[in-house]
């Protein structure tokens, strides 16, 4: 039974935005299984509505998974409470907001509220995975992981450069995570996409542990203007959501936010704080 469940999980994990359909032969080759085994697994999943067969004989995800995804999102207090705060941010200030969780070396967008400003250009959607080392929420959540675990993970994962500002050295990432933990907020200073700056703050559960990150994305030219104070906005929103989830600790407002927020430009080697 365990083997069957593992194989079904591995088969479903093949599907992604980049690869939404799979044929039996290619799925079997990728998983290292016999074609007959994969054919039986897909037939079972199709019978339950988890996948569906295309006219060309390939398989794509079925509507049953969409239904379960909706149940998952609506049953999570984190998503419900964060969505309210995100909608308020967007309605009041016109900048896009994201709720993200950490999955190993990637940050996953759980919820997004789109900006109303025409100049907002970030193309993102719920379910999208982003490299944690160059996203504000990703770095934020990595900062609360044991450094030994982070270092071991990135020994096997390349720190890919998406822009000239992306962190590509493990030592620089260590310094960045130490600074994030000290400040209580994280920034993406055009590290994933040129022209965009993001700031993220942690959402904590009743134990005080960060369980997600909430961020606001602002065109760099509009960051930290008199009309917009993204650091204050996002830390207040994160604190409201955290308290609704039962967190009763001290304010998580960053101690060094003002000095950091007014300088979203790139830093050489990400400063010199000690490693976490």
Backbone torsions as a table, in degrees:
resi	resn	phi	psi	omega
1	UNK	NA	-44.8	-180.0
2	UNK	-59.2	-39.3	-179.1
3	UNK	-64.5	-40.0	180.0
4	UNK	-64.4	-45.1	179.9
5	UNK	-62.3	-42.9	178.8
6	UNK	-60.9	-41.4	-179.1
7	UNK	-69.0	-39.5	177.0
8	UNK	-63.5	-41.7	178.3
9	UNK	-63.1	-44.0	179.5
10	UNK	-64.4	-36.1	179.8
11	UNK	-67.2	-46.6	179.0
12	UNK	-65.8	-31.4	-179.1
13	UNK	-69.5	-12.8	177.4
14	UNK	-67.9	-27.5	-173.2
15	UNK	-76.6	138.9	-179.4
16	UNK	-153.8	172.6	175.9
17	UNK	-60.6	-37.3	-178.6
18	UNK	-74.7	-26.4	-176.4
19	UNK	-135.7	76.8	-174.7
20	UNK	-82.0	-9.2	-179.8
21	UNK	-132.1	146.1	178.1
22	UNK	-138.9	142.4	170.8
23	UNK	-93.8	163.0	-178.3
24	UNK	-60.7	-45.8	-175.6
25	UNK	-62.8	-48.1	-177.4
26	UNK	-69.9	-34.3	177.1
27	UNK	-67.1	-41.2	178.4
28	UNK	-63.1	-41.5	179.0
29	UNK	-63.9	-43.2	-178.6
30	UNK	-65.8	-38.4	-177.1
31	UNK	-87.2	-12.9	-177.9
32	UNK	72.7	32.5	-179.2
33	UNK	-116.9	163.7	176.8
34	UNK	-68.9	146.8	179.5
35	UNK	-59.5	-38.2	-179.3
36	UNK	-63.4	-37.2	179.0
37	UNK	-65.9	-47.1	-179.8
38	UNK	-65.2	-38.1	178.4
39	UNK	-61.1	-41.9	178.7
40	UNK	-66.8	-41.2	179.6
41	UNK	-63.1	-45.4	-180.0
42	UNK	-65.6	-37.6	177.9
43	UNK	-63.5	-40.0	178.1
44	UNK	-65.7	-43.3	178.4
45	UNK	-64.3	-39.1	179.3
46	UNK	-65.3	-37.7	179.8
47	UNK	-63.0	-27.9	-180.0
48	UNK	-95.0	-2.5	178.8
49	UNK	86.1	7.3	-179.1
50	UNK	-79.6	-26.2	171.0
51	UNK	-135.7	165.3	176.0
52	UNK	-138.2	148.5	-176.9
53	UNK	-89.1	132.2	179.2
54	UNK	-84.0	163.4	176.9
55	UNK	-57.2	-25.9	179.7
56	UNK	-85.8	3.6	176.6
57	UNK	88.9	5.7	176.9
58	UNK	-94.1	176.0	-178.0
59	UNK	-125.1	138.1	173.8
60	UNK	-128.8	166.8	-178.1
61	UNK	-64.8	145.7	-177.3
62	UNK	-98.6	171.4	-176.2
63	UNK	-70.0	-19.5	177.8
64	UNK	-61.4	-36.3	177.8
65	UNK	-68.5	-36.3	176.5
66	UNK	-61.7	-41.7	178.4
67	UNK	-62.7	-44.8	179.5
68	UNK	-65.8	-36.5	178.0
69	UNK	-63.0	-40.0	178.1
70	UNK	-64.6	-42.1	177.2
71	UNK	-60.9	-43.6	179.8
72	UNK	-59.1	-51.0	-176.2
73	UNK	-64.5	-42.5	-176.2
74	UNK	-76.5	-18.0	179.7
75	UNK	-92.2	-4.9	-179.6
76	UNK	-94.2	114.0	176.4
77	UNK	-55.7	-34.4	179.5
78	UNK	-55.9	-48.6	-176.7
79	UNK	-68.1	-43.7	-179.1
80	UNK	-60.9	-48.3	-176.9
81	UNK	-70.0	-40.2	-179.6
82	UNK	-66.2	-37.2	-178.9
83	UNK	-59.8	-39.8	178.9
84	UNK	-61.7	-45.6	180.0
85	UNK	-66.1	-38.7	-179.7
86	UNK	-66.8	-41.8	178.6
87	UNK	-62.4	-39.1	178.3
88	UNK	-64.6	-42.1	177.8
89	UNK	-58.3	-47.9	-176.5
90	UNK	-68.4	-41.9	-179.1
91	UNK	-64.3	-37.5	-176.3
92	UNK	-83.9	-31.0	-169.8
93	UNK	-127.1	-8.7	171.7
94	UNK	73.8	14.9	179.4
95	UNK	-109.8	146.1	-179.4
96	UNK	-66.2	146.8	179.3
97	UNK	-130.9	142.8	-179.5
98	UNK	-127.8	146.2	169.5
99	UNK	-112.6	124.8	-174.6
100	UNK	-134.9	148.6	174.1
101	UNK	-121.6	163.2	-177.7
102	UNK	-97.6	132.0	173.4
103	UNK	-129.8	94.0	-175.3
104	UNK	57.1	-115.8	-176.5
105	UNK	-95.3	12.4	-178.9
106	UNK	-124.3	150.2	172.4
107	UNK	-104.5	129.7	-175.8
108	UNK	-108.2	127.9	176.6
109	UNK	-75.8	116.4	179.2
110	UNK	-91.4	-37.0	179.7
111	UNK	-148.1	147.9	177.0
112	UNK	-140.3	138.2	170.3
113	UNK	-117.6	119.2	-172.1
114	UNK	-75.1	145.5	177.8
115	UNK	-66.3	154.2	175.2
116	UNK	-96.3	-14.9	-178.7
117	UNK	-76.2	137.0	-177.4
118	UNK	-65.8	-21.7	-176.5
119	UNK	-82.3	-4.7	-179.9
120	UNK	-74.7	123.7	-170.9
121	UNK	-119.7	-1.9	-176.5
122	UNK	-67.4	123.1	177.5
123	UNK	-96.8	102.3	-179.3
124	UNK	-143.4	166.5	-178.3
125	UNK	-158.6	158.4	176.5
126	UNK	-60.4	136.3	-178.3
127	UNK	98.3	-16.6	180.0
128	UNK	-70.1	139.6	176.3
129	UNK	-104.5	137.0	178.9
130	UNK	-125.7	147.9	176.3
131	UNK	-60.7	128.2	-175.5
132	UNK	-65.3	-29.1	-173.3
133	UNK	-73.8	-9.8	-179.9
134	UNK	-131.1	21.6	173.4
135	UNK	-121.8	146.3	-176.9
136	UNK	-61.7	-48.1	179.6
137	UNK	-65.2	-39.1	179.9
138	UNK	-61.9	-49.1	179.2
139	UNK	-64.6	-38.0	178.8
140	UNK	-57.6	-48.3	-177.1
141	UNK	-74.8	-31.7	173.5
142	UNK	-62.6	-32.9	-176.0
143	UNK	-63.6	-23.1	179.8
144	UNK	-98.3	6.6	173.7
145	UNK	-90.8	151.7	174.0
146	UNK	-57.5	133.1	-177.4
147	UNK	-59.3	-34.5	-179.8
148	UNK	-60.6	-38.3	179.1
149	UNK	-70.3	-39.7	178.5
150	UNK	-64.3	-45.8	-178.8
151	UNK	-62.6	-42.3	179.5
152	UNK	-63.9	-40.8	-179.7
153	UNK	-62.8	-45.3	-177.0
154	UNK	-82.3	-2.8	167.4
155	UNK	-67.5	-23.0	-177.3
156	UNK	-111.9	-0.9	-179.1
157	UNK	-127.0	125.9	-178.9
158	UNK	-72.6	138.0	174.1
159	UNK	-84.1	85.7	-173.8
160	UNK	-72.5	137.9	177.5
161	UNK	-87.7	120.2	176.0
162	UNK	-97.1	-26.6	176.2
163	UNK	-143.8	170.9	176.2
164	UNK	-61.5	-17.4	-177.7
165	UNK	-91.8	-5.8	-177.2
166	UNK	-66.4	138.1	174.0
167	UNK	-70.9	126.7	-178.1
168	UNK	-126.0	0.2	178.4
169	UNK	-117.9	138.5	-177.5
170	UNK	-62.6	-37.1	179.7
171	UNK	-64.8	-38.4	177.7
172	UNK	-67.9	-36.2	177.0
173	UNK	-65.0	-39.6	177.8
174	UNK	-59.7	-44.7	178.6
175	UNK	-63.1	-41.9	-179.1
176	UNK	-63.2	-44.1	-178.1
177	UNK	-67.0	-35.5	176.4
178	UNK	-63.8	-42.3	179.2
179	UNK	-65.5	-38.5	179.6
180	UNK	-64.6	-44.5	-178.8
181	UNK	-64.8	-36.5	179.2
182	UNK	-69.5	-38.2	-175.6
183	UNK	-84.7	-31.5	-178.4
184	UNK	89.6	-1.0	175.7
185	UNK	-137.5	160.7	178.3
186	UNK	-129.1	150.7	179.8
187	UNK	-122.7	147.6	165.5
188	UNK	-115.9	102.5	-176.7
189	UNK	-95.7	76.3	-178.1
190	UNK	58.0	33.3	-178.0
191	UNK	-86.3	-22.0	179.4
192	UNK	-110.1	-35.9	-179.8
193	UNK	-144.4	126.6	178.7
194	UNK	-58.4	140.9	176.0
195	UNK	89.8	-6.7	-178.8
196	UNK	-121.0	136.0	174.7
197	UNK	-120.9	134.5	179.2
198	UNK	-121.9	149.1	172.2
199	UNK	-132.3	138.3	-176.0
200	UNK	-131.7	148.9	176.5
201	UNK	-131.0	153.6	-175.4
202	UNK	-81.8	141.1	167.9
203	UNK	-98.8	126.3	-175.7
204	UNK	-110.5	148.9	174.8
205	UNK	-90.2	-169.8	-175.2
206	UNK	-68.2	-15.0	176.4
207	UNK	-86.5	-9.6	-178.4
208	UNK	92.5	-3.2	-179.3
209	UNK	-81.7	136.6	174.5
210	UNK	-65.2	125.1	-179.6
211	UNK	-110.9	-13.2	-179.6
212	UNK	-164.2	169.0	174.8
213	UNK	-122.8	142.2	174.6
214	UNK	-116.8	134.3	-173.4
215	UNK	-132.8	162.6	172.3
216	UNK	-128.6	135.8	-176.7
217	UNK	-111.5	126.2	-173.1
218	UNK	-131.5	134.9	170.5
219	UNK	-53.9	134.8	-172.4
220	UNK	-55.4	-37.8	-177.5
221	UNK	-65.7	-19.7	-177.9
222	UNK	-103.1	1.3	-176.1
223	UNK	-73.2	135.3	176.3
224	UNK	57.9	37.5	172.0
225	UNK	-84.8	167.2	178.3
226	UNK	-58.4	-27.7	-178.5
227	UNK	-80.4	-22.6	-174.6
228	UNK	-131.1	126.9	173.3
229	UNK	-121.8	82.1	-173.4
230	UNK	-58.8	-36.5	-178.3
231	UNK	-62.9	-48.2	179.4
232	UNK	-63.6	-43.3	-178.1
233	UNK	-60.4	-46.7	-173.3
234	UNK	-75.9	-35.1	178.4
235	UNK	-68.9	-37.3	177.3
236	UNK	-66.9	-41.6	178.6
237	UNK	-63.5	-44.2	179.8
238	UNK	-63.2	-39.3	179.8
239	UNK	-67.0	-39.8	177.8
240	UNK	-61.0	-46.4	-179.7
241	UNK	-64.7	-43.0	-179.6
242	UNK	-58.7	-43.1	-178.8
243	UNK	-68.3	-33.6	175.6
244	UNK	-67.9	-24.0	178.0
245	UNK	-90.0	2.5	175.6
246	UNK	105.7	0.0	-179.9
247	UNK	-71.8	130.5	-177.8
248	UNK	-126.5	22.1	-179.9
249	UNK	-81.0	-171.4	178.3
250	UNK	-71.0	163.5	177.7
251	UNK	-54.5	137.5	179.3
252	UNK	-92.7	15.3	179.3
253	UNK	-60.5	135.2	-175.0
254	UNK	-68.4	141.8	179.9
255	UNK	-73.7	-31.2	-174.8
256	UNK	-111.8	24.6	-171.9
257	UNK	-63.9	-43.8	-173.6
258	UNK	-63.5	-40.7	-179.3
259	UNK	-68.4	-35.7	-177.2
260	UNK	-79.6	-40.3	-173.0
261	UNK	-66.1	-30.5	-176.2
262	UNK	-82.2	0.3	-179.3
263	UNK	-133.6	75.9	-178.0
264	UNK	-79.7	5.4	-178.7
265	UNK	-71.3	167.6	-178.0
266	UNK	-69.5	145.5	177.3
267	UNK	-114.1	138.4	176.5
268	UNK	-69.3	122.5	176.3
269	UNK	59.1	15.1	173.7
270	UNK	59.5	42.4	172.9
271	UNK	75.8	-164.7	-175.7
272	UNK	-138.4	36.3	174.2
273	UNK	-71.7	164.7	-179.5
274	UNK	-74.1	157.9	179.2
275	UNK	-68.7	150.6	177.5
276	UNK	-66.9	NA	NA
